[in-house]
Amino acid sequence: MNLELFGIWVLVGLIAGWLAGFMMKGGGYGLLWDLSLGLGGSLIGGWIFQTLGISPGAGWFTMVIVAFVGAVILIVAQRKVYAHA
């Protein structure tokens, strides 16, 4: 991964975190946590899609969708862990 691609994934992760925090029922965790979860979610989403053999192709929109899916998964998992703690 080169520096440019890394920067794109960081930007996409931030966008996805903001979208996921906005779309999840019950609101997000605040801008900083939503963005952090979006960054982690972009990595998780990319890994999940790659593991399933789904290549979303290059493009901002598909990258945001993949990162958004990962961010939602991460937020749901975080809520489940936090609710039981």
C-alpha positions, 0 to 999 in steps of 0.5 A, a space after each residue: 500500500 502506498 502513501 496515497 492509497 493509505 490517505 484515501 482510506 483514511 479519508 474514506 474511513 472518516 467519511 464512513 464514520 461520520 455517516 455511520 454515526 449519523 445513520 445508527 439509531 440512537 445517535 453516535 458517540 460524538 464526532 471524535 469516536 464516530 470518526 475513530 470507529 469509521 477508521 477502524 471500520 474501513 479496515 474491517 470492511 475492506 478485510 471482510 469484502 476481500 475475505 468474501 472474494 468481493 472486489 468492490 473496484 476502485 471508486 470513491 462511492 464503493 470505497 465509502 460503502 465498504 467502509 460504511 459497512 465496516 463502521 456499522 459492524 464495528 459500532 454494533 459490536 461496540 454497543 453490544 460489548 458496552 451494554 454488557 459491561 
